[in-house]
Amino acid sequence: MKRYTITVNGNAYDVTVDEADGSAAPVAAPAAKKAAPAKKAAAPAGAQGNATVNAPMNGTIVDVKVKVGDKVTNGTVIAVLEAMKMENDIVSDKDGVVASVNVNKGDAVETGAVVATLNA
């Protein structure tokens, strides 16, 4: 063991360090990340809406509140996004009918990602 005196911001600290014997220490490889869930199949031709509802920021979808065919109004919660440990509602800014839902619970989304499309 080696002893050192280290000064940090004017304060002296005595530190003892064990010397390595030169052999490699066993190290576990980091666990592999879980694969992202499969994306939903694209909506059938003609089912794409003429208005989009986009993610306002990066985060993870924790709940999807609507399904294809649901009628929504301005302010209806489409999905709930968790970002920085806070839940944020993603709301419709138009009246219409949900044409497609492009996210699933657990999906990671980026700012501007299309969460749903509406026939407004």
Backbone as ProteinMPNN parsed JSONL, in Angstrom:
{"seq_chain_A": "MKRYTITVNGNAYDVTVDEADGSAAPVAAPAAKKAAPAKKAAAPAGAQGNATVNAPMNGTIVDVKVKVGDKVTNGTVIAVLEAMKMENDIVSDKDGVVASVNVNKGDAVETGAVVATLNA", "coords_chain_A": {"N_chain_A": [[0.847, -1.182, 0.0], [0.439, 2.219, -0.737], [0.979, 5.473, 0.514], [-0.388, 8.683, 0.26], [-0.405, 12.257, 0.338], [-2.85, 14.459, -0.39], [-3.809, 17.587, -1.64], [-6.69, 19.489, -1.745], [-8.411, 22.248, -2.726], [-7.051, 23.713, -0.755], [-7.256, 22.054, 1.468], [-5.749, 19.36, 3.147], [-5.497, 15.893, 2.524], [-5.034, 12.585, 3.673], [-4.321, 9.74, 1.841], [-4.676, 6.319, 1.156], [-3.543, 3.865, -1.056], [-4.126, 0.803, -2.606], [-1.812, -1.338, -4.157], [-1.784, -2.709, -7.409], [-1.342, -6.084, -8.525], [-0.53, -6.461, -11.078], [-1.974, -8.239, -12.6], [-4.854, -8.835, -14.662], [-8.028, -7.631, -13.747], [-11.19, -9.243, -13.341], [-13.801, -8.278, -15.489], [-17.143, -7.523, -16.1], [-19.009, -7.502, -19.085], [-21.039, -4.79, -20.25], [-24.605, -5.027, -19.956], [-26.604, -5.951, -22.726], [-28.619, -3.669, -24.586], [-32.171, -3.648, -24.478], [-34.053, -4.639, -27.253], [-35.826, -2.382, -29.353], [-39.401, -2.125, -29.388], [-41.333, -3.635, -32.015], [-42.394, -1.722, -34.801], [-45.701, -0.509, -35.532], [-47.641, -1.754, -38.232], [-47.878, 0.002, -41.31], [-50.559, 2.246, -41.907], [-53.418, 1.396, -43.912], [-53.575, 2.265, -47.427], [-54.866, 5.46, -48.109], [-55.798, 5.796, -45.591], [-54.291, 7.549, -44.246], [-54.096, 10.509, -42.396], [-54.957, 14.035, -42.796], [-53.841, 15.791, -41.102], [-51.309, 16.16, -38.648], [-50.25, 14.962, -35.41], [-47.718, 15.818, -33.381], [-44.757, 14.87, -31.495], [-43.735, 16.928, -28.842], [-41.227, 16.995, -27.732], [-38.206, 15.086, -27.036], [-38.584, 11.783, -25.704], [-40.256, 9.129, -23.862], [-43.011, 7.163, -24.756], [-45.604, 6.696, -22.562], [-48.26, 6.107, -22.4], [-50.987, 5.487, -24.56], [-53.761, 7.133, -25.605], [-55.804, 7.072, -27.502], [-57.438, 5.414, -30.306], [-57.452, 4.171, -33.693], [-60.047, 5.635, -35.556], [-61.329, 6.898, -33.459], [-63.118, 9.81, -32.412], [-61.878, 13.059, -32.012], [-61.325, 16.169, -30.315], [-60.163, 19.595, -30.335], [-57.57, 19.766, -28.06], [-57.887, 17.245, -26.977], [-56.354, 14.529, -25.313], [-53.904, 12.692, -26.853], [-51.699, 11.009, -26.454], [-49.39, 10.103, -23.793], [-46.343, 11.396, -22.81], [-43.22, 10.705, -21.405], [-40.683, 12.666, -20.161], [-37.623, 13.565, -18.868], [-38.338, 12.612, -16.297], [-40.897, 13.59, -16.007], [-44.35, 13.614, -16.808], [-45.95, 14.366, -19.829], [-48.72, 15.594, -21.565], [-49.657, 14.829, -24.857], [-51.431, 16.585, -27.077], [-54.282, 16.971, -29.262], [-54.508, 19.486, -31.733], [-56.594, 20.074, -33.275], [-59.992, 19.424, -34.381], [-61.263, 16.211, -35.238], [-61.009, 12.902, -36.769], [-59.269, 10.066, -35.694], [-56.859, 8.852, -37.836], [-54.535, 7.348, -37.977], [-52.401, 5.751, -35.59], [-49.22, 6.14, -34.601], [-47.42, 5.281, -32.687], [-46.423, 3.181, -29.925], [-46.979, 2.107, -26.534], [-44.13, 2.567, -24.575], [-42.407, 3.19, -26.64], [-39.59, 5.061, -27.771], [-39.388, 8.421, -28.638], [-38.531, 11.141, -30.829], [-38.169, 14.725, -30.886], [-40.737, 16.204, -32.729], [-41.571, 13.864, -33.928], [-44.091, 11.966, -35.59], [-46.922, 11.301, -33.893], [-49.603, 10.67, -34.201], [-52.082, 10.655, -36.843], [-54.676, 12.695, -38.159], [-57.939, 12.905, -39.621], [-59.007, 15.797, -40.338]], "CA_chain_A": [[0.0, 0.0, 0.0], [1.162, 3.484, -0.801], [0.288, 6.583, 1.171], [-0.206, 9.969, -0.396], [-1.108, 13.398, 0.903], [-3.419, 15.202, -1.509], [-4.393, 18.854, -1.221], [-7.802, 19.911, -2.579], [-8.955, 23.524, -2.248], [-6.37, 24.101, 0.47], [-7.413, 21.044, 2.521], [-4.877, 18.202, 2.935], [-6.127, 14.602, 2.808], [-4.166, 11.42, 3.593], [-4.971, 8.721, 1.035], [-3.946, 5.062, 1.038], [-3.918, 3.209, -2.302], [-3.627, -0.559, -2.777], [-1.103, -1.54, -5.412], [-2.237, -3.862, -8.183], [-0.281, -7.065, -8.731], [-0.23, -6.539, -12.494], [-2.876, -9.13, -13.33], [-6.112, -8.202, -15.061], [-9.188, -7.903, -12.897], [-12.337, -9.643, -14.168], [-14.767, -7.211, -15.744], [-18.321, -8.0, -16.831], [-19.436, -6.64, -20.184], [-22.346, -4.196, -19.963], [-25.756, -5.769, -20.484], [-27.091, -5.457, -24.016], [-29.88, -2.936, -24.496], [-33.345, -4.361, -24.973], [-34.449, -4.192, -28.591], [-37.035, -1.561, -29.392], [-40.559, -2.879, -29.863], [-41.594, -3.535, -33.452], [-43.316, -0.652, -35.175], [-46.98, -0.95, -36.089], [-47.701, -1.755, -39.694], [-48.392, 1.254, -41.855], [-52.005, 2.252, -42.12], [-53.75, 1.118, -45.309], [-53.61, 3.421, -48.318], [-56.072, 6.255, -47.969], [-56.146, 5.96, -44.185], [-53.442, 8.583, -43.675], [-54.849, 11.727, -42.148], [-54.457, 15.252, -43.402], [-53.253, 16.594, -40.032], [-50.478, 15.326, -37.781], [-50.021, 15.323, -34.013], [-46.29, 15.54, -33.239], [-44.149, 14.899, -30.163], [-43.145, 18.243, -28.618], [-39.86, 16.846, -27.226], [-37.743, 13.701, -26.941], [-39.061, 11.099, -24.506], [-40.794, 7.776, -23.993], [-44.472, 7.104, -24.693], [-46.024, 5.87, -21.422], [-49.659, 5.722, -22.572], [-51.659, 5.931, -25.788], [-55.14, 7.343, -25.15], [-56.785, 6.964, -28.588], [-57.224, 4.361, -31.308], [-57.946, 4.55, -35.02], [-61.502, 5.765, -35.625], [-61.843, 7.741, -32.371], [-63.332, 11.228, -32.69], [-61.157, 13.906, -31.068], [-61.524, 17.609, -30.446], [-59.007, 20.386, -29.949], [-57.236, 19.587, -26.649], [-57.993, 15.838, -26.573], [-55.052, 13.893, -25.091], [-53.642, 11.605, -27.798], [-50.747, 10.113, -25.798], [-48.653, 10.696, -22.679], [-44.911, 11.287, -23.05], [-42.381, 10.967, -20.232], [-39.395, 13.282, -20.475], [-36.966, 14.065, -17.66], [-39.116, 12.15, -15.137], [-42.19, 14.271, -15.954], [-45.293, 13.177, -17.836], [-46.489, 15.473, -20.617], [-49.791, 15.195, -22.477], [-49.579, 15.23, -26.264], [-52.838, 16.846, -27.361], [-54.697, 17.354, -30.608], [-54.786, 20.918, -31.872], [-57.703, 20.167, -34.237], [-61.069, 18.441, -34.285], [-61.187, 15.258, -36.341], [-61.084, 11.467, -36.502], [-57.925, 9.483, -35.721], [-56.628, 8.037, -39.032], [-53.488, 6.381, -37.637], [-51.629, 5.944, -34.364], [-47.9, 5.711, -35.054], [-46.557, 4.922, -31.561], [-46.908, 2.216, -28.942], [-46.474, 2.313, -25.185], [-42.738, 2.151, -24.446], [-41.584, 3.691, -27.744], [-38.822, 6.296, -27.614], [-39.666, 9.318, -29.762], [-37.749, 12.361, -30.904], [-38.933, 15.94, -31.127], [-41.331, 16.295, -34.058], [-42.04, 12.564, -34.429], [-45.542, 11.919, -35.784], [-47.551, 10.405, -32.919], [-50.866, 10.232, -34.807], [-52.612, 11.504, -37.907], [-56.119, 12.924, -38.047], [-58.725, 13.435, -40.724], [-59.612, 16.965, -39.697]], "C_chain_A": [[0.888, 1.239, 0.0], [0.306, 4.559, -0.148], [0.626, 7.87, 0.443], [-0.922, 11.026, 0.425], [-1.542, 14.245, -0.288], [-4.059, 16.469, -0.962], [-5.459, 19.259, -2.235], [-8.397, 21.164, -1.961], [-8.356, 23.926, -0.907], [-6.499, 23.121, 1.622], [-6.552, 19.83, 2.174], [-5.605, 16.933, 3.36], [-5.068, 13.51, 2.685], [-4.935, 10.315, 2.888], [-4.069, 7.496, 0.98], [-4.468, 4.33, -0.191], [-3.302, 1.817, -2.333], [-2.946, -0.66, -4.133], [-1.636, -2.782, -6.1], [-1.06, -4.797, -8.4], [0.058, -7.25, -10.206], [-1.128, -7.469, -13.279], [-4.178, -8.397, -13.629], [-7.224, -8.595, -14.1], [-10.349, -8.312, -13.793], [-13.341, -8.496, -14.283], [-15.917, -7.795, -16.548], [-18.65, -7.004, -17.931], [-20.785, -6.032, -19.833], [-23.46, -5.011, -20.616], [-26.209, -5.138, -21.794], [-28.409, -4.726, -23.818], [-30.998, -3.784, -25.074], [-33.737, -3.781, -26.329], [-35.735, -3.379, -28.511], [-38.201, -2.402, -29.894], [-40.775, -2.659, -31.363], [-42.6, -2.419, -33.714], [-44.607, -1.25, -35.715], [-46.903, -0.904, -37.611], [-48.293, -0.433, -40.158], [-49.892, 1.134, -42.072], [-52.285, 1.994, -43.595], [-53.795, 2.398, -46.128], [-54.938, 4.15, -48.163], [-56.461, 6.484, -46.521], [-55.289, 7.032, -43.521], [-54.249, 9.866, -43.535], [-54.218, 12.926, -42.819], [-53.876, 16.208, -42.366], [-52.446, 15.668, -39.13], [-50.462, 15.869, -36.361], [-48.596, 14.87, -33.729], [-45.831, 15.599, -31.786], [-43.469, 16.256, -29.967], [-41.687, 18.187, -28.164], [-39.472, 15.374, -27.264], [-38.3, 13.074, -25.674], [-39.555, 9.709, -24.828], [-42.307, 7.826, -23.857], [-44.852, 6.175, -23.539], [-47.486, 5.464, -21.513], [-50.163, 6.266, -23.904], [-53.145, 5.967, -25.464], [-56.199, 7.159, -26.233], [-56.463, 5.767, -29.472], [-57.812, 4.85, -32.628], [-59.473, 4.559, -35.007], [-62.097, 6.627, -34.522], [-62.028, 9.174, -32.861], [-62.615, 12.021, -31.607], [-61.495, 15.365, -31.337], [-60.232, 18.304, -30.051], [-58.767, 20.216, -28.45], [-57.363, 18.159, -26.147], [-56.59, 15.255, -26.419], [-54.935, 12.689, -26.021], [-52.744, 10.552, -27.143], [-50.084, 10.864, -24.648], [-47.177, 10.362, -22.886], [-44.168, 11.565, -21.754], [-41.044, 11.507, -20.707], [-38.844, 13.877, -19.19], [-37.805, 13.806, -16.412], [-40.449, 12.879, -14.977], [-43.062, 13.759, -17.085], [-45.923, 14.397, -18.501], [-47.56, 14.942, -21.558], [-49.474, 15.698, -23.881], [-51.023, 15.363, -26.713], [-53.058, 17.217, -28.824], [-54.918, 18.86, -30.636], [-55.899, 21.172, -32.886], [-58.802, 19.188, -33.845], [-60.901, 17.469, -35.448], [-61.354, 13.826, -35.88], [-59.672, 10.908, -36.644], [-57.805, 8.549, -36.928], [-55.552, 6.988, -38.776], [-52.851, 6.766, -36.312], [-50.271, 5.323, -34.655], [-46.945, 5.325, -33.935], [-47.239, 3.87, -30.7], [-46.353, 2.597, -27.579], [-45.05, 1.767, -25.123], [-41.83, 2.649, -25.556], [-40.831, 4.951, -27.329], [-39.091, 7.143, -28.851], [-38.769, 10.54, -29.681], [-38.674, 13.543, -31.151], [-39.443, 15.957, -32.566], [-41.824, 14.98, -34.624], [-43.562, 12.58, -34.535], [-46.12, 10.859, -34.851], [-48.833, 9.83, -33.507], [-51.203, 11.154, -35.968], [-54.122, 11.56, -37.761], [-56.691, 13.276, -39.411], [-59.513, 14.584, -40.117], [-60.673, 17.58, -40.588]], "O_chain_A": [[1.933, 1.287, 0.648], [-0.92, 4.552, -0.248], [1.772, 8.11, 0.062], [-1.905, 10.747, 1.112], [-0.718, 14.688, -1.088], [-4.761, 16.437, 0.049], [-5.182, 19.362, -3.43], [-8.835, 21.149, -0.811], [-9.062, 24.419, -0.027], [-5.897, 23.342, 2.672], [-6.609, 19.325, 1.053], [-6.245, 16.892, 4.411], [-4.297, 13.493, 1.726], [-6.055, 9.984, 3.274], [-2.859, 7.609, 0.785], [-5.678, 4.184, -0.364], [-2.1, 1.661, -2.115], [-3.44, -0.135, -5.13], [-1.909, -3.792, -5.45], [0.089, -4.356, -8.454], [0.86, -8.119, -10.545], [-1.059, -7.495, -14.507], [-4.55, -7.455, -12.929], [-7.336, -9.752, -13.696], [-10.486, -7.784, -14.897], [-13.676, -7.839, -13.298], [-15.703, -8.476, -17.551], [-18.576, -5.794, -17.72], [-21.601, -6.686, -19.184], [-23.28, -5.601, -21.681], [-26.192, -3.915, -21.937], [-29.221, -5.117, -22.98], [-30.803, -4.535, -26.029], [-33.746, -2.564, -26.513], [-36.616, -3.662, -27.7], [-38.017, -3.29, -30.727], [-40.43, -1.605, -31.898], [-43.534, -2.21, -32.94], [-44.615, -2.344, -36.279], [-46.173, -0.096, -38.185], [-49.115, 0.169, -39.466], [-50.414, 0.062, -42.379], [-51.465, 2.343, -44.445], [-54.023, 3.482, -45.591], [-55.998, 3.528, -48.097], [-57.358, 7.279, -46.24], [-55.525, 7.389, -42.367], [-54.987, 10.256, -44.44], [-53.105, 12.857, -43.341], [-53.462, 17.316, -42.71], [-52.846, 14.531, -38.876], [-50.634, 17.066, -36.133], [-48.29, 13.681, -33.821], [-46.431, 16.283, -30.957], [-42.707, 16.691, -30.83], [-40.985, 19.198, -28.202], [-40.319, 14.513, -27.5], [-38.471, 13.764, -24.669], [-39.313, 9.176, -25.911], [-42.829, 8.462, -22.942], [-44.47, 5.005, -23.532], [-47.922, 4.571, -20.786], [-49.804, 7.37, -24.315], [-53.725, 4.948, -25.089], [-57.386, 7.094, -25.914], [-55.379, 5.189, -29.401], [-58.571, 5.819, -32.666], [-60.111, 3.626, -34.518], [-63.248, 7.048, -34.626], [-61.211, 9.692, -33.622], [-62.725, 11.702, -30.423], [-61.895, 15.737, -32.44], [-59.32, 17.683, -29.504], [-59.661, 20.489, -27.649], [-56.99, 17.874, -25.01], [-55.734, 15.455, -27.28], [-55.763, 11.779, -25.981], [-52.996, 9.353, -27.261], [-50.194, 12.084, -24.536], [-46.81, 9.209, -23.107], [-44.451, 12.552, -21.076], [-40.364, 10.901, -21.535], [-39.543, 14.62, -18.501], [-37.959, 14.689, -15.569], [-41.07, 12.794, -13.918], [-42.578, 13.5, -18.186], [-46.368, 15.33, -17.832], [-47.341, 13.959, -22.266], [-49.074, 16.848, -24.067], [-51.764, 14.379, -26.732], [-52.161, 17.701, -29.515], [-55.447, 19.439, -29.687], [-56.131, 22.305, -33.306], [-58.576, 18.251, -33.08], [-60.447, 17.86, -36.523], [-61.78, 13.563, -34.755], [-58.962, 11.234, -37.596], [-58.549, 7.574, -37.04], [-55.635, 5.872, -39.288], [-52.772, 7.942, -35.958], [-50.174, 4.126, -34.923], [-45.771, 5.066, -34.198], [-48.456, 3.694, -30.742], [-45.366, 3.327, -27.487], [-44.788, 0.646, -25.56], [-40.608, 2.547, -25.443], [-41.37, 5.802, -26.622], [-39.032, 6.647, -29.976], [-38.308, 10.923, -28.606], [-39.819, 13.376, -31.572], [-38.676, 15.751, -33.507], [-42.435, 14.963, -35.692], [-44.244, 13.139, -33.676], [-45.844, 9.668, -35.0], [-49.122, 8.646, -33.337], [-50.692, 12.27, -36.071], [-54.759, 10.61, -37.306], [-56.013, 13.869, -40.249], [-60.541, 14.383, -39.471], [-61.292, 18.576, -40.214]]}, "name": "protein", "num_of_chains": 1, "seq": "MKRYTITVNGNAYDVTVDEADGSAAPVAAPAAKKAAPAKKAAAPAGAQGNATVNAPMNGTIVDVKVKVGDKVTNGTVIAVLEAMKMENDIVSDKDGVVASVNVNKGDAVETGAVVATLNA"}
